[in-house]
Amino acid sequence: MKLIGLYRSPYVRRVAVSLNILGMEYDNEAVTPFESPEAVSRYNPLIRIPTLILDDGDVLVESYAILDALDDMSPSEKRLVPSTGDPRKHVMQLSAIATGTMDKAVWAVYEGRFHPKEKYHKPWVEHNDAQADSGLAYLNEAVLKADCGENGWLGGTDRISQADISASIAYSFTAMARPKLGVADKYPALDKFAGRMEAQKAFSSASPQ
Ligand SMILES: N[C@@H](CCC(=O)N[C@@H](CS)C(=O)NCC(=O)O)C(=O)O
């Protein structure tokens, strides 16, 4: 398989870490759609990352759809989202809050990166920052509720799930990309939990470049 996109993208990173945990082999083409649009557009009409090319040549786009396909390709004992019922709902909910947090932190970054200085709209950046912050507050509460700072898993599963992967990456990305939010001081439980996740080889071997 070939995973297109830099690990600096939290969406690419959640796919990379999931591939590592699922034990699926892949090569990473560390490009961005901004600097190398043609490297992405030949596979993905949206020119976005992550884009995953399967061994049979099929192309998958959108991290949630990619992750769903990877789970579907995996034996049930390895899947990262429980197949049914409340456990599935819970892991999906935490993963949705985590990816929404990624969206908001990314949009706040994009405003500064892609708008000329005179068109930078501070209230919009503050709006997105506040939503990213609120997403992390929710995840911090979830860590406290699951009591998983030192042991165990965020989604209440008996092994790592997509909730653990996406929540940790949402936190790490926001801490890196929006330093002014001071999330380590505000959300120590989530900081500790994400630190534990990031120490695993599946995460550290897909560090943001
Ligand atoms: N919802 C998408 C978001 C992907 C996304 O926004 N990727 C960014 C990089 S972090 C990108 O490709 N941006 C280029 C663009 O949207 O023009 C997913 O989960 O895969």
The ligand as an SDF file (V2000), in Angstrom:
LIG
                    3D

 20 19  0  0  0  0  0  0  0  0999 V2000
  -11.8870   15.2190    6.2310 N   0  0  0  0  0  0  0  0  0  0  0  0
  -10.6190   14.9560    5.6250 C   0  0  0  0  0  0  0  0  0  0  0  0
   -9.6660   16.1160    5.9010 C   0  0  0  0  0  0  0  0  0  0  0  0
   -8.3670   15.9920    5.1280 C   0  0  0  0  0  0  0  0  0  0  0  0
   -7.6310   17.3110    5.0790 C   0  0  0  0  0  0  0  0  0  0  0  0
   -8.1820   18.3890    5.3490 O   0  0  0  0  0  0  0  0  0  0  0  0
   -6.3650   17.2260    4.6910 N   0  0  0  0  0  0  0  0  0  0  0  0
   -5.6100   18.4470    4.4930 C   0  0  0  0  0  0  0  0  0  0  0  0
   -4.1880   18.3110    5.0070 C   0  0  0  0  0  0  0  0  0  0  0  0
   -4.1910   18.3640    6.7860 S   0  0  0  0  0  0  0  0  0  0  0  0
   -5.5780   18.7300    3.0120 C   0  0  0  0  0  0  0  0  0  0  0  0
   -5.3780   17.8470    2.2150 O   0  0  0  0  0  0  0  0  0  0  0  0
   -5.8170   19.9950    2.6620 N   0  0  0  0  0  0  0  0  0  0  0  0
   -5.8110   20.4440    1.3180 C   0  0  0  0  0  0  0  0  0  0  0  0
   -7.1170   21.0290    0.9210 C   0  0  0  0  0  0  0  0  0  0  0  0
   -8.1580   20.7120    1.5540 O   0  0  0  0  0  0  0  0  0  0  0  0
   -7.1250   21.7930   -0.0150 O   0  0  0  0  0  0  0  0  0  0  0  0
  -10.0550   13.6290    6.1470 C   0  0  0  0  0  0  0  0  0  0  0  0
  -10.4310   13.2480    7.2590 O   0  0  0  0  0  0  0  0  0  0  0  0
   -9.2810   12.9720    5.4340 O   0  0  0  0  0  0  0  0  0  0  0  0
  1  2  1  0
  2  3  1  0
  2 18  1  0
  3  4  1  0
  4  5  1  0
  5  6  2  0
  5  7  1  0
  7  8  1  0
  8  9  1  0
  8 11  1  0
  9 10  1  0
 11 12  2  0
 11 13  1  0
 13 14  1  0
 14 15  1  0
 15 16  2  0
 15 17  1  0
 18 19  2  0
 18 20  1  0
M  END
$$$$
